[in-house]
């Protein structure tokens, strides 16, 4: 059979292909054959596109198991402040950014560290000294907190505070006015409503019926830009971690028009206020697009993050004796949602950062198993920043998949250690971000980045996984081997997405989702720039690069 695309003279590691494999043939969007150059040349016809890999490494396309496409696309027009520290550098960068964004609209920075100004957290007074006559909002690196200047707070109507219900807070200052710190989504979204997206990129967005074609066109472009950014980093399949009917319609439009450069799994995000009946909202998503857009899952949040003391913990916060956060969903309600979603055959994926949140999620999944009986559910826990030793042993027997992010541990990816590890408490350090412990217990592991929380590049994430340093000399080494990292970004991601029979491997009949790597993957243990993406192929089409 004649191929549409042939790649010759490539290197393939034993993890993905038999020894002696140097070439691949692709037809109709799937892998036709693998072999040496001589064997694969037999599939070359007059219309076949032939690429000489020139010795570069060929592997399956990366599967990004946890990101936020709309927020990521929106962040591409914001100021990335991840590397900025100190008042003067921040002021200079923001003023330059403002000069390049003329007008009176709100300015956004993202990836902002909690210690960007040292021990003093950002507040409206500091931001007013930088820009006071135009609304300004800085979004924390974990996306669970933001800081707004006085102008933004006034325009959002929250300068005098707001009652947002449990789980979110407009932090108030000693002067009786908002300090500028906005904790969790409901608070942050009051200011995000000032943007061109008017909050449509928020995790809890629900369609209002007022969205016009102008909004659809704008938001499709945002998602398309995010998809192109994925392709640039070798990603061919992505699991979105916030979802609603609005996003489902936009992504379906793009997929049906052949304009989606990455396959997407989209969940329905639910909150406590939605209740068990909220699962019915999944019916509003409309039809899937086979091979490109799938639903059949829900996303829940059990807690927040340590830096805002909203992570749910088993024991008190060491710096706040007697204090523990509350679950974002009452535990009896969470269990009921899990039981009903599991009964309907849906996959459940839940954000859990604190060890108390992880335990509560495990309990909920166990309740679903007890109520409905065993099935191949592959319910997921997202993050698992901390976990108790006892709960580590519960993951495997319940068939839970660990979806984790190598760029999240403090000390990695440019993140400072403080204040996070002190807020977390030294007693939790031995089982914090326990990648190696998870694999040692044969728990399925899928890697992602939580983009735009962290840089999207899988290669950079692998570098972080290979170079992670213990926070104290006597702590366990959680580093993984290179092959373990690559598996978590391919076969592990495919399994977590119920796609192991078509993705994550190089085999005839599998999706022709490929990435060609320049440089040395082994070199990522020494340098983040040791390897780069030269070419990305999704469904047999080149989505990035031009060799």
N, C-alpha and C positions, 0 to 999 in steps of 0.2 A: 504494500500500500504506500502511496506517495504521501509524504509529510508536508504540512504547511510550514513548519519550522524545524530546523535541525541545528543543534549546537554541537560542535566538534572540539576536540583538543582541550577537554576540560579535566579537572581533577575532582574526583568524588570520594569522599571518605567512607570507610567500611560501615559506618553508622547508617548510610543511606544507599549504598550500592555494592554489588559484588566486586571483588578485586578485578582489575583490568578494565573496568567500565570508564570510558572517556567521552562518551557521546550519548545524545538523547534525540529522539524524533518525536514530534508533536503533530497531531492531526485532530481537527474538529474540537479543539480545546482540551483534549486529554492526551496523556502520554501514550504514544504508540509503541515505542520500543526503547530499550537501553542496551548498550553494548560498547564495543570498541569502535574506533572511527571507521574501520573498514566495513563492519557490519551495518552501521547506521547510514553510511553513504548510499547503501542500496535503496534507501527511502527518499533520496533526493530526486525531484522531478524538475521540470522547467519552471514551475511557479514557486518552488520551495525557497524560502528565505534561509540562507545558511550563515551561521555566525561562528567565527573562529574564536573560541574562548581564550586562546593564547595561554593556556596553562592555568587560568583562573579556576577557583573552586566553585563547583555547581552544587546546589543543595535545594531542598524544598523551600518554597516561600515561607517567610516567617508568619506565624500566627500570633497576633497581638491579642492576648486574652482578657485585657481590661483597659479600655480607654473611653473617652467621651468625645465623639466626633464633632458634635455641634459646638461644644465649648472649645475643643481643640481648634476647629476652624476659626472660631471667633478670636482665639488668642493670637492667631497669626497677624492680626492687625493691632495687637496690644504691644506694650513695651515689656520685653522679657527682663526681669529685674533679679534673676536668680544669682547673678555674680556681683550684685551691688551691695556694698556695706558702707555705712558712714553718711552723715548728713550732706556733706559737700558733693561727693560723687553722685548721690541720689538726686540732689537738687539739680546738678548739671545735666544729668541724663533726662530727668523729667522736663526741664525747660527746653532742652533740645527736641524732645519728643513732641512737646506742645507746639513748638514752632513749626514742626512738620505736619501738624494736624490743626490747621487754622480754623477759626470759628469759635463758637461758644459751647459746643457739645462736650459731653463728659469724656474725660481721659481715663484710660485703664492701664494699670501695670499689673503684671501677674508674676507668679513664682517668687513672691516676696517672702524672705525669711523673717521669722519672728524677732530675730536679733539684728535686723537690718540697721537699726540705730543703737546697737549695743544692748545693755540691760534694760533700757527704757523702751517699752513697746511703742509702736506707732500710735498716734492719736490725731484728732482733728487739728489740734494746735500746731503740732509739728508740720502737718501737711499744709496748713494755712500759710506757714512761713515760706513754703516752697511755691505753692500756687493757691491764691485765695479768691481770685475773681472768676474762677471757672471750676465746675465740679470735677473732682478727682477721686478715684477709688483705686486702692491697691489691694490685690487679691493674694492671700497667703498661699504659700507653696503647696499646702495640702487641700486647697479649695474649700476648707471648712471655716474660714475666717476672712474678713476683709476690714480695711480701714478707709474711712471716707473723710474728706475735709468738710468744713462747715457748710460750704455752698451746696455740696452734694446732699448732705443731711437735710438741709432746708428744702431743697427741691423735691426730695423723696418724702418729705413730710414726717421725718422721724427725729428731728433735732430735739424734740421734747420727749422722746421715747416712743415706744409702741408695745402693745400687748400682743405677743406673737404665739402664745401658748407654750407648752413644754418643748424643750429641746433646742430652742433658738433664743437669742437675746440681743437686744440693742443695749450695749453696756452703757451705764450712766456714770457721769463724772460727779465730783464733789460739788460742782456748781449747779447741779440739778438738770443739766443738759447732757445730751449724748456725748460720750467721750470720743466717738468715732469708730470704736471697735464693734464689729458686727459678727456675731458668732452663729454659725450654721446657716442653712439655706434660706429659711424664711426671712431672716434679718438681712442677709446679703442681697436677696432678690429685690428688696425695696429700692435699693440704689441701682441694681442692674436694670430696672425698668426704665431708667433714664437713657439707656443705650439705644442704638439703631435696632437691635434685636428685641428691645422692650421685654426682656425676660424670657424670650422663647428658647434660649439656650439653657434655661434653668432646669435643674434636675426634676423639679416638681411641676413643670409646666403642663397645663391642660388646655386644650383647644377652647377658644372662646366663641368662635363663630364669626369674629370680627376680622380674622386674618384675610387680607386681600391678596390679589395676584402679585402686587408689588412685594408683599412680605414673602410669598412663596418663591418668587424669582430670587430675591435676596438670599433667603435661607438655603435654597438649592445650591447657590454659588458657594455659600459657606461650607456646606457639606462636601461639595465637589472639591473645594480647595483642601479640605481635610483628607479626602481620599487620595488626592494627588500627593499630599505630604506623606501619607502612608506608603505609597508606591515608591517614593524617593528613598525610603528607608527599608525597602525590601519586603514590605508587609503585603500579603495577598489576601489575608482573612483577618477580620477584626470582630471582637465581641464588645459591643457598645454596652456601657454600664449605666445608662439612664435612657429611658425610652417612653414614648407616648405616641398617640395617634398622629400628631402633627409630624413628627420625625418619620414615622412609618410611611406616610404619604409622600414626603419629599424623597425619601430613599427609594421608594418604589418608582417614582417618576424617573429618577436618575438611572436605576437599574434597567427599566424597560426601554429607555432611550439609549442604552449601551454606554452611558457616561459615568458609570460607577467603576473606578479602577481597583476596588477592593470589595471582597465579599463581606457581608455584615450579618451578624446575629443581633437582633434588637429585642430587648426585654420590655415588659411593662413595669415601670417603676411604681411601687405602691408605698403609701405612708399609713400611719396609724389611723388618720381620719378617713381613709378609704374603707377600712374594715375588710372582712372576708368578701363581701359583695363586690369590692373593688376589682376582684379578679375578672369580673364580667367586662371591664373596660378593654380587655384584650380583644374582644370581639370588634371594637372600633378600629383596629389596626388594618382591617381589610385583608386581601389575599397576599400571600407570600410571592416572591419571585424565585422559582426553583433555581438553585445553584448560586443565587446572588443575595437573597434577602430572606432570612428566616426569623420566626417569632417563637412561640411555644415555650416561653420562660418568663419568670417574674424576677424583679430586683427589689430587695428590701434593705433597709438600713437598721442595724441594731444599735449602733452608737456613732460617736463622732471621732475625735482624735485626742491624743494626749495633750497637745499644746494648748487646747482650750478647756482642758479638764472635762471633756465630754466623752472620753473613752470609758466604757463600762468595765469596771474592775472587780475582781474577786475580793480584794482587800482595799483598805483605805489608801488614798494618795498620800505618799510619805510627807509631802509638803503641806498637806491639808488634813491633819488627823480628824477622823470622824466623818470625812466626806467621801462619798462615792457618787458617781454620776448615775442617772436614771436611764433605763433602756428607752430608745426612741419609739419602740412599739411595746406596749405592755405584754408581758410574757405569755399570759393566757391567750391574748389576741394573736400574738405571733404564732403560737402553736396551732391555733385554729386555722390561720391562713396557710400554714405549711401543710396541714392535713388536707385541706380542700384543694390546694394547688397540686399536691401530689396525687390526690384522687383523680384529678382531671388529666394527669399524665404530663404536667408541666415540670420543667426544671426550675429549681429555686436557687437563686444566687444572692448571698447576703453579705453586706459589708460588716465586718467585725474586726475591730482593732484591739480593744482591750481583752484581757483574759476572761473577764466576766461576760463580755459579748460573745466571744467564741464559745464559751460553755453554754450560753443560752441558745445559740444557734444550733449547736449539736443536740441539745435537748429537744428543740423544735423538730429537727429532722428525725430524731428518734421517735418522737410522738407520731409523725407521719408514717413511719415504718410500722409502728405498733397498730395504728388505725387501719392502714390500707394493705399491709402485707408487703413482702419484698418485691422489688422490681429494679430494673436497671435505670435508676433515677439520676445518678451522678450529680446530686445536689452539691453546690459549691459554696465554699467560704472564701470571701475576698479579703485579702491582706494578711490576717493572722499575725499582726505585729507582735502580739504576746499570747501565750497559751500556758496553762499549767501542765506539768509533766503528766498528771493523770489523764487530762483531756487529749494529749497527744496520742495516747493509746486507743482512744475512742474513734478516731477519724477512719482508720482502715476498715474495721468491722462494719461500720455503717455505710461504706462505699462513698464517702465524702471526697470530693476533689478539692485540693488546695490550689487556689489561684493567687499567686504571690508576685511581688514586684522587687526585683533586685536593686532598683534605684531608690528604695524607700528607707533603708536603715540610716539613721543619723551617722554621719561620718562618710557616707557614700554620696556620689553624684553632687558633690559640692555642698551637701547639707551639713550644717554645724551640729556638733554633738549636743550642745545646750541650746535651749533649756530642756529639750525633749527627754534625754535619758535621766535627768534628775527628777523631772515630773513623773516619769514612768516608775522609777524606783529600782534600786540595784537588785532587789529580790527577784525582779522579773527578767533581768538581763540574760540569765543562762538559757532561757527558752524563747528569747526574742528573735523574730524573723528566722524561724528554725528550718531553713530549707533542707539542710543535711539530715536533720532529725526526721523530717517528713518523709524524705526519700528512703531513709533507713527502715521505715515502717511500711514500705510499699504503698504509700498513699499517692495516688495520681497527682502530678504536679504540673501546673501550667503557668507560664511566665507572661508578664505584660509590664506596662509602665504606669498606667493610670494617667496617661497624657490627657490634658496639659498639666497635670500635677507635677509630672517629671518629664525629662526629655524623652522623645518617642523612640529614638534609635535602639533597635534590639542589640546592635553591636556594642553600643555604649552600655546598655544594661548588662550584657554578658561580661564586659570589662569590669563593671562594678561587682558582679557576682564572683569573679575570679580573684579580685583584689581586696575584698572586704577584710577588714581587720577587727579582731575582737576588741571590745571596749575596755577590757581588763585582761591581764595576762592569763588568769586562771579560767577564763570563759571558754566554752566549746567553740571549735572552729566550724563555722557553718558554710564555708566555701564549698562549691561543687566543682566537679571536673568539667572540662570544656564540653565533652560529649553529653554530660547530664544537662548542661545549660542548653545546648542545641536541641536536645530531645524535648525539654520543657517548652521550647519555642516552636516545635514542629509536631511530633507525635503526641506529646502531652497536651498541647493546645487543641489538636484535632480531637483527641479523646474527650476532653472537657466540653467540646462543642458538638458531640455526637457526629463527628465527621471523619472518624478514623478509617472508614472504608473508601474515602475519596480524597483525603488531604493529609498532609504531614509526612508523606513518604514519596519516594520516587519509584513508581512501579507502573507497568502497563495498565491502562484503564483508569488510573488516578488523574485527578485534575492536573492540568499542565500549569501549575503555579510554581514558579521557579525563581531563584535569585542567584546571580553570579557575583562572587566576592573577589574584589581586588585585595591584594596583600595577604596577610597571614592571620587566620583566626587564632592560632596558637599564640601569636604575638599580643593578643588582647590581654594576656596575663601581665604584660609589661607596660603596654601603652594603649590608650584609648583610640589612637589614630593608626594602629597597626593594620586595620582592615576597613574597607569601605564597600558600599554597594555599587557595582558597575552596571548591573542590568536587572530589571524586575520584569517578570512575565506572569500575567494572570489570565487564566483560561486561554493560554496560547498566544495572547496578544502582549506586545511590549508596552508596559505602562510607565517605565522609567529607563532612561539610558538609550544609547544608540551605538552599539558596537558594530 
